[in-house]
Amino acid sequence: MSTNFSKIAVLAILSSAVALTTGCATKRSTSEVVVAPLGIPGGQAGYTGAVIVDNSSAVITGAENLQAVVYFAFDSSEITTQAANVLNQHASLLSSNPNAGVVIAGHTDERGSREYNIALGERRAQAARNYLAAQGVAVNNVRVISYGEERPAATGTTEEAYAQNRRAELSY
């Protein structure tokens, strides 16, 4: 009886060691993580998570009348026709105000690993930035950040909630 227990214990330990060292075959072997800025902007006592963009009141007022969110399909960073319509309005505002800046924050739903979601949020924000650049907006005035799943617009595990969280938000 003691011999069987010893064999089972050894097998359990070896199985655990193999599982821990081999990992999951579907995960990428490298990870590139883009996160929110780590430094504290000058003059602030503590970092609030906001990215600072200094725009005139005319630009801010003009941006208030625009839809500030573009949505994406599941596991996609492709700009849809609806997203292009929204981004065209922002391109017009930015082109008529060449010194204006915008921050594009990419977001995902909660499905997927943190690393994957940060990367997908980055791709979504970059896709919006690239679209604006193709419309003639100076890319130097467009800052990109990814929050991944960390700042959901909607809570819940329904497709409706997930769809609201798959987005890029433009801030002036």
N, C-alpha and C positions, 0 to 999 in steps of 0.2 A: 504494500500500500504506500509506504514511504517512498519507494522508488518511482512509482507512478506519479506521485505528487511532485517529486523533484523534476521528473521529465516534463511535466506540464508547466511547472514554474520556469524552467529553462526555455521551453518553447515560447511561453508568453513574453519573456524578456527579450528573446531574439526577434520575435515578431514585432514588438514595440520598437526595437532599435532599427529594424528594417523600415518600418513605417515612418519613423522620424527622420531617417537619413535620406529616403528617396523622395518624399514629398508628393505633391499632386502633379500628374503628368500634363494637365491642361494649363497650368500656370506658366507664364513666360519666365525664362531663366534670368532675365534682367528686368529691372523696373526703373522707370524714369518718373519721378514725382515732381509735379509743379505745385507749389503751395502758395498761399497768400504771403505777402511781404512780411519778413521777419523783423525788420528794423522799425523803430519808432520815428515817424516823420518829425522833423525839427519843430520845436515849440510845443509839442504835446507831452503831457505828463505820462500818459499811458496810451497804448495802441488800442483803438476802438474797433479795428477791423475795416474801417472805411479807407478807401483809396482816394486821395485828394486830387481833384482836378480843379484848376482855377479858370473859370469862365466868366465872361461878362454877364450882366443881368439879362441882356437881350438874348444871349444864347440860351441861358437857363429858361427864360420865359418861352422861347421858341420850342425848346425841348419838352416843356410841360404839355404841349398840345399833341405830342407824338406818342404812339404806342411804343413802350420801352422794352417790350419782351418779344423775342422770336422763339418759336417752339420747334422741336425736332422729333423725328420718329424714334422708335426704340433702337438703341445701339447705333445711332446714326449721327453724323455731323453734316449731313447734306442740307444745303439751303433749299427750302421748298419755295414754291411760287408765292405762298402767303408770307413767308419770311422775307423774300426778296422785296415784296411790296412795302413791308415795314422798313427794311434797310434802305430802300430807295429814298424814303422820306428823310432819314437820318443823313444819307449821303448829300442830299440837297441842302440841309441845314449846315452840315460841316463844310461843304464846298463854298457856300456863301459866307462863311465865317472861317477863313483859313487858319486863324490862330486858336480856334476852339479845340478843346480836347474832349475825349470820351473814354470811358472805361467800359469794357465789355467783360462781364462775368459769366463764365460757363458753369452750368449746373446739370446734375443728373438725378435720376431717381435712385432709390436705395439698393437696387439690384446690382450685384457685382462687388468686387473687392474695393477697398478704399483707394488703392493705387490705380486700379482700372478706372474708377469713377473720376479721379483727379485728372487722369490722362484724357478721358472722354470729354470732360468739361473743358479742358484746354483745347481740344480739337474743335469743339463747338464754338468757343470764343474766337479761335483763330479763323474758322470758316467765315464767321460774321465779319471779322477784320479784313480778310482777303476779299470778301464781296465788296466791302466799302472801298478798298483800295482799287478794285477793278472799276469802280464808279468815279475814280479820280480823287478820293480822299487821301490826304497825306498820312501814311502809316505812322509817322513819327508822332502824330497827335492822337493815336489810338493805343490805349493800354489794355492789355489782356490779363485776366486772372481766372483761375479755376477754383471753385469751391466744391466741386464734385457733388456728393450727396449731403454735405454739411449744412446747407441752408435751404431746406425744402420750402416750397411755396404752399404746398398742401400736405397734410398728414393722411396716413391711411395706406392700405395696401391694395387699393382698387386701381384699375387701369386709368380711371379719370384722375386720380391723385398722381399716379406715375406720369401721366401726360403733362400735367401742370408743372411738374418738377424737371422735365426734360427741356431746358431752355437756356437762352443767353439773354442777359439783361444789360441794357445800355444805360449808363449814368453819366450825367454832365456836372 
